[in-house]
Amino acid sequence: MTAPIVKAQMLIRRPTAEVFNAFADPAVTTRFWFTKSSGKLETGTRVRWDWEMYGVGDDVEVKSVEPNSRILFEWSFPHSNLVELTFTEQPGGTMVRIVNSGFRGGDLSAQALDATQGWNIVLCAAKAWLEHGIELGAVADKSPEHNVEGWRR
């Protein structure tokens, strides 16, 4: 079986620089995706992302950052794979496209389905935050039965 490639996209009705920054700067990203990060995404850096609600985290190796255009990183959560985010100016906003490839290990179909769901949740949460200032809590509420007891934002 050929490893699947996951694709997700969403129009976010905000300027491209603002949308790009939301994914590169953890001061913004923590409003809609992970809860903690060791730093901004910059080419050649390694950062740590944590989802404190689940008691998990991962190191992310940033392969390339092209300001306001593209972010490419590799991570092992849940299996080693490559993620490319592109940001394209559109009438009325920015199209964010995510391509996730390089799945390895166990059930590739299950990994791809889980990644597809996850990326769509992240994109919807980013849209809610950037367009309306609403923290959906969608990532934490995806699997509340797995939240660490006593965790609160």
C-alpha positions as CSV (number, residue, x, y, z in Angstrom):
1,M,0.0,0.0,0.0
2,T,1.2,3.5,-0.9
3,A,1.3,5.8,2.1
4,P,-1.6,8.2,2.0
5,I,-1.3,12.0,1.7
6,V,-3.6,14.1,3.8
7,K,-4.9,17.4,2.5
8,A,-7.0,20.0,4.3
9,Q,-7.7,23.6,3.5
10,M,-9.7,26.6,4.7
11,L,-10.3,30.2,3.7
12,I,-9.6,32.4,6.7
13,R,-10.9,35.9,6.2
14,R,-7.9,37.8,7.4
15,P,-4.7,39.2,5.8
16,T,-2.1,36.7,4.8
17,A,0.6,38.1,7.2
18,E,-1.8,37.8,10.1
19,V,-2.8,34.2,9.3
20,F,0.8,33.1,8.7
21,N,1.9,34.6,12.0
22,A,-0.9,32.8,13.8
23,F,0.7,29.5,12.8
24,A,4.3,30.6,13.3
25,D,4.0,32.5,16.6
26,P,3.0,30.3,19.6
27,A,1.6,33.4,21.4
28,V,-1.2,33.1,18.8
29,T,-1.2,29.4,18.0
30,T,-1.8,28.5,21.6
31,R,-5.2,30.2,21.3
32,F,-6.4,27.5,18.9
33,W,-4.1,24.5,18.7
34,F,-1.5,23.4,21.2
35,T,-1.2,24.9,24.7
36,K,2.5,25.5,25.1
37,S,5.6,25.9,22.8
38,S,9.3,26.4,23.3
39,G,9.5,29.0,20.5
40,K,8.5,30.5,17.1
41,L,8.8,28.5,13.9
42,E,12.0,29.5,12.1
43,T,14.0,27.6,9.5
44,G,16.4,25.1,11.1
45,T,14.9,25.3,14.6
46,R,13.6,22.5,16.8
47,V,10.6,23.5,19.0
48,R,8.6,21.6,21.5
49,W,4.8,21.6,21.4
50,D,2.6,20.5,24.3
51,W,-1.0,19.7,24.5
52,E,-1.3,20.0,28.3
53,M,-4.9,18.9,28.3
54,Y,-3.8,15.4,27.1
55,G,-0.5,15.3,28.9
56,V,1.4,14.9,25.6
57,G,3.9,16.8,23.5
58,D,6.3,16.4,20.7
59,D,9.4,18.0,19.2
60,V,9.0,19.6,15.8
61,E,11.9,20.1,13.4
62,V,11.3,23.2,11.2
63,K,12.7,22.5,7.8
64,S,11.7,25.7,6.1
65,V,9.9,29.0,6.7
66,E,9.1,31.3,3.9
67,P,7.4,34.4,5.5
68,N,3.7,34.8,4.7
69,S,3.9,31.9,2.2
70,R,5.0,28.5,3.6
71,I,6.0,26.5,6.7
72,L,7.5,23.0,6.4
73,F,8.1,20.8,9.4
74,E,8.7,17.2,10.4
75,W,7.3,15.7,13.6
76,S,6.8,12.3,15.1
77,F,3.3,12.8,16.5
78,P,1.9,10.2,16.3
79,H,4.4,8.8,13.7
80,S,7.2,10.5,11.8
81,N,5.8,12.6,9.0
82,L,6.1,15.8,7.0
83,V,3.7,18.7,7.2
84,E,3.6,21.6,4.7
85,L,1.4,24.7,5.3
86,T,0.9,27.2,2.5
87,F,-0.7,30.6,2.7
88,T,-2.2,32.1,-0.4
89,E,-3.8,35.5,-0.6
90,Q,-7.4,35.2,-1.9
91,P,-10.1,37.8,-2.4
92,G,-11.4,38.4,1.1
93,G,-8.7,36.5,2.9
94,T,-6.1,33.8,3.0
95,M,-6.3,30.2,1.8
96,V,-4.5,27.9,4.2
97,R,-3.6,24.5,2.7
98,I,-2.1,21.7,4.7
99,V,-0.4,18.7,3.1
100,N,0.6,15.9,5.5
101,S,2.7,13.1,4.1
102,G,5.2,10.4,5.0
103,F,3.1,8.3,7.3
104,R,4.9,5.2,8.5
105,G,4.3,2.4,11.0
106,G,1.0,0.7,11.8
107,D,-2.4,1.3,10.2
108,L,-1.7,4.0,7.6
109,S,-5.4,4.4,6.8
110,A,-6.2,5.1,10.5
111,Q,-3.3,7.5,10.7
112,A,-4.5,9.4,7.6
113,L,-8.1,9.6,8.8
114,D,-7.0,10.8,12.3
115,A,-4.7,13.4,10.7
116,T,-7.5,14.6,8.3
117,Q,-9.9,15.1,11.2
118,G,-7.2,16.8,13.3
119,W,-6.2,19.3,10.6
120,N,-9.7,20.2,9.9
121,I,-10.3,20.9,13.6
122,V,-7.2,23.0,13.8
123,L,-8.2,25.0,10.7
124,C,-11.8,25.6,12.0
125,A,-10.4,26.7,15.4
126,A,-7.9,29.0,13.7
127,K,-10.7,30.6,11.7
128,A,-12.9,31.1,14.7
129,W,-10.0,32.8,16.6
130,L,-8.7,34.9,13.8
131,E,-12.0,36.0,12.3
132,H,-14.1,36.3,15.5
133,G,-11.8,36.2,18.5
134,I,-13.4,33.1,19.8
135,E,-11.4,30.3,21.4
136,L,-13.4,27.2,20.5
137,G,-11.5,24.8,22.6
138,A,-12.1,22.4,19.7
139,V,-8.8,20.5,20.1
140,A,-9.3,19.9,23.9
141,D,-13.0,19.0,23.3
142,K,-12.3,16.5,20.5
143,S,-11.5,13.8,23.2
144,P,-12.5,15.2,26.6
145,E,-12.4,11.7,28.0
146,H,-8.6,11.8,27.6
147,N,-8.1,15.2,29.2
148,V,-5.7,15.2,32.2
149,E,-7.8,15.5,35.3
150,G,-8.0,19.0,36.6
151,W,-6.7,20.6,33.4
152,R,-8.2,24.0,32.8
153,R,-7.2,26.7,30.3
